[in-house]
Amino acid sequence: MTYAVEAASGSQPGTTLIVTSGQAHPSNWVGVETEPIRPAHVAASIREARDQGWDPTRGGSPFRLDRSAGFIAQP
């Protein structure tokens, strides 16, 4: 599943963080068991993206973070 994170405050737009998780989307049609994306997952993704150079206050193209390593969708 992929989700986006944007700054909720500030007067100027910033860069969106696009996270590809290791979770299937809840509406998947192949019957893969899903687990919700929790606030702790989002916070960990934000920390990892910041460590990799994402600056939410800087404009530009979306910053992509792939956290799907090891994810294999199986019915």
DAWO-V992095 format. One record per backbone hydrogen bond with DSSP energy under -1.0 kcal/mol. CO is the residue of the C=O (numbers start at 1). NH is the residue of the N-H. If there is no record, write none. Layout:
co:CO nh:NH
co:CO nh:NH
This chain:
co:1 nh:21
co:3 nh:19
co:5 nh:17
co:16 nh:63
co:17 nh:5
co:18 nh:65
co:19 nh:3
co:20 nh:67
co:25 nh:28
co:38 nh:42
co:39 nh:43
co:40 nh:44
co:41 nh:45
co:42 nh:46
co:43 nh:47
co:44 nh:48
co:45 nh:49
co:46 nh:50
co:47 nh:51
co:48 nh:52
co:49 nh:54
co:50 nh:53
co:55 nh:58
co:63 nh:18
co:65 nh:20
co:68 nh:71
